[in-house]
Amino acid sequence: MADRHAVLHHGDERHSTWFVALVALFVTSLIVSNIAAVKPIQLLGLTMDAGNILFPLSYICGDVLTEVYGYRRARLVIWLGFACNLLAVGAFLLGLHLPAPPEWDGQAAYERILGFTPRLLLASVCGYLLGEFSNAAVLARLKTLTRGRLLWTRTIGSTLVGQGLDSTVFVLIAFVGVLPNALLLTMILSQWLFKVAYEAAATPLTYLVVNALKRREGLDVYDYPPRPLRLGQA
């Protein structure tokens, strides 16, 4: 039986403590990853940006949100993450261009870390929206097809699609014409493989969290829409 916090009925806009915590983790992992992404790293023989350390966590949170609370709630959270990310970027850019006192000597460092170029910002936004919405839509559809069984098939399957689109769109928009085509392909495959491996390794934790939340919330939402799932429809 659901406890007194589990009040996520259609038309009821109240949210449980667990839902709010999951949303906070999703948004935090997204914003922190975008900041950390300015540093390239080598991990397990793969070259990628440091944002990949935490960014796959946003997809795991998205999986949990869709699996437990349904596609409609997941869409709203994805749009919320998008809005929060834009707010953070706006604050960084405003801070960059506002005048500083004469004794400030960190302008170059601030600009290098938090000064987003329009092209990289566009790449990040497009990759995020297409990847996250595709991830949620695929998971929701697979849940109905599998009748709620074999959770690992939809968490990993949705990640294959979502992270593949995210990595491809980001790298192509950000670096086409700047880096050789062979290197672009290497970057896309490296990031995609790492993110999918990350999701697969986290599968036992995903099972634990999903099952605990379903029991705690008294929820297990299935999406049987009267029309095809639309990626960005709120």
C-alpha positions in Angstrom: 0.0 0.0 0.0 1.3 3.5 -0.8 2.3 5.6 2.1 1.0 9.1 2.8 3.7 10.7 0.5 2.7 8.7 -2.6 0.2 11.1 -4.2 1.0 11.0 -7.9 -2.4 10.6 -9.4 -3.4 12.1 -12.8 -4.6 15.6 -12.2 -3.0 15.7 -8.8 0.1 18.0 -9.0 1.5 17.2 -5.6 4.8 15.3 -5.6 6.3 12.8 -3.1 9.6 13.4 -1.3 11.2 10.6 -3.3 10.1 12.2 -6.6 11.5 15.6 -5.7 14.8 14.0 -4.6 15.1 12.1 -7.9 14.4 15.3 -9.8 17.0 17.2 -7.8 19.6 14.5 -8.6 18.7 14.6 -12.3 19.1 18.4 -12.6 22.3 18.5 -10.5 24.0 15.8 -12.5 23.0 17.6 -15.7 24.4 21.0 -14.7 27.5 19.7 -13.0 28.3 17.6 -16.1 28.1 20.6 -18.4 30.6 22.5 -16.3 32.9 19.5 -15.9 32.8 18.9 -19.7 35.4 21.6 -20.4 38.2 19.2 -19.3 39.2 16.3 -21.6 40.1 13.1 -19.8 41.4 9.6 -20.7 39.5 6.8 -19.0 39.9 3.1 -19.7 41.8 3.9 -22.8 39.0 6.2 -24.1 39.3 10.0 -24.7 36.2 11.9 -23.6 35.2 15.0 -21.6 35.0 14.9 -17.8 31.3 15.5 -17.9 30.9 11.8 -18.8 31.8 10.9 -15.2 28.4 12.1 -14.0 26.3 12.8 -17.1 25.2 9.1 -17.5 23.6 9.4 -14.1 21.0 11.8 -15.6 20.0 9.0 -17.9 19.7 6.5 -15.0 17.5 9.0 -13.2 15.5 9.4 -16.3 15.0 5.7 -16.6 13.8 5.5 -13.0 11.5 8.4 -13.5 9.9 6.9 -16.6 9.7 3.4 -15.1 8.1 4.4 -11.8 6.2 7.6 -12.6 5.5 7.3 -16.3 6.4 9.1 -19.5 4.3 12.2 -18.8 6.2 13.0 -15.6 9.6 12.2 -17.2 8.9 14.7 -20.0 8.1 17.4 -17.5 11.4 16.7 -15.6 13.4 16.8 -18.9 11.9 20.2 -19.7 12.7 21.3 -16.1 16.3 20.2 -16.5 16.5 22.1 -19.7 15.2 25.3 -18.1 17.5 25.0 -15.1 20.5 24.5 -17.4 19.6 27.6 -19.4 19.3 29.5 -16.1 22.8 28.4 -15.1 24.3 29.2 -18.4 22.6 32.7 -18.4 24.0 33.4 -14.9 27.5 32.3 -16.0 27.5 34.5 -19.1 26.1 37.5 -17.2 28.8 37.1 -14.6 31.4 36.9 -17.4 30.4 40.2 -18.9 29.7 42.2 -15.8 32.6 44.5 -14.8 35.0 43.2 -12.1 37.0 45.2 -9.5 40.5 46.1 -10.5 42.1 43.6 -8.2 40.3 40.6 -9.8 42.8 38.5 -11.7 40.7 35.4 -12.5 38.8 36.7 -15.6 40.7 34.5 -18.0 40.2 31.4 -15.9 36.5 32.2 -15.4 36.0 32.7 -19.1 37.8 29.4 -20.0 35.7 27.3 -17.7 32.3 29.0 -17.8 32.4 31.0 -21.1 30.3 28.8 -23.3 30.7 29.3 -27.1 27.4 29.5 -29.0 28.3 26.4 -31.0 29.0 24.3 -28.0 25.9 25.5 -26.3 23.8 24.6 -29.3 25.4 21.2 -29.5 24.8 20.6 -25.8 21.1 21.7 -25.9 20.3 19.7 -29.1 22.0 16.5 -27.8 20.4 16.7 -24.4 16.8 17.2 -25.7 16.9 14.6 -28.4 18.8 12.1 -26.2 16.7 12.4 -23.1 13.3 12.5 -24.8 14.3 9.5 -27.0 15.5 7.6 -23.9 12.2 8.2 -22.1 10.0 7.4 -25.1 11.8 4.1 -25.9 11.7 3.0 -22.3 8.0 3.7 -21.9 7.2 1.9 -25.1 9.4 -1.1 -24.2 7.7 -1.3 -20.8 4.3 -1.8 -22.4 5.7 -4.3 -24.9 7.4 -6.4 -22.2 4.4 -6.0 -19.9 6.8 -4.7 -17.2 9.2 -7.6 -17.3 12.9 -7.7 -18.0 13.7 -4.2 -16.7 17.3 -4.5 -17.9 16.2 -4.8 -21.6 14.5 -1.4 -21.5 17.1 0.5 -19.4 19.9 -0.6 -21.6 17.8 -0.5 -24.8 16.7 3.0 -24.2 20.3 4.0 -23.4 21.6 2.6 -26.6 19.1 4.9 -28.5 19.2 8.0 -26.3 23.0 8.1 -25.6 23.7 7.2 -29.2 21.7 10.2 -30.5 23.1 12.5 -27.7 26.7 11.6 -28.5 26.2 11.8 -32.3 24.4 15.1 -32.3 26.7 16.8 -29.8 29.9 15.8 -31.5 28.7 16.6 -35.0 27.3 20.0 -34.2 30.3 21.0 -32.0 33.2 19.7 -34.0 32.3 19.1 -37.7 34.8 21.2 -39.8 37.0 21.6 -36.7 38.3 18.0 -36.2 39.0 15.2 -38.8 36.0 13.0 -39.7 37.9 9.9 -38.4 38.4 11.5 -35.0 34.7 12.6 -34.9 33.7 9.0 -35.3 36.1 7.8 -32.7 34.7 10.4 -30.2 31.1 9.4 -30.9 31.8 5.7 -30.5 34.0 6.2 -27.4 31.4 8.3 -25.6 28.5 6.0 -26.6 30.3 2.8 -25.5 31.3 4.3 -22.2 27.8 5.6 -21.4 26.2 2.3 -22.3 28.7 0.4 -20.2 28.0 2.8 -17.4 24.3 2.1 -17.6 24.9 -1.6 -17.8 27.2 -1.6 -14.7 24.5 0.4 -12.8 21.8 -2.0 -13.6 21.7 -3.8 -10.2 21.5 -0.3 -8.5 18.7 0.7 -11.0 16.8 -2.5 -10.1 17.2 -1.8 -6.4 16.0 1.9 -6.7 13.1 1.1 -9.0 11.7 -1.7 -6.9 12.1 0.2 -3.7 10.3 3.3 -5.1 7.5 1.2 -6.6 6.9 -0.3 -3.1 7.3 3.0 -1.3 5.1 5.0 -3.7 2.6 2.4 -4.5 3.1 3.2 -8.2 4.0 1.4 -11.4 2.8 3.5 -14.3 2.3 2.1 -17.8 1.9 4.4 -20.8 -0.8 3.2 -23.2 -1.4 6.5 -25.2 -4.2 6.8 -27.6 -1.7 8.2 -30.1 2.1 7.7 -30.7 4.4 9.0 -27.9 5.6 12.5 -28.8 9.2 13.2 -27.7 8.8 16.8 -26.5 5.2 17.1 -25.7 4.7 18.4 -22.2 
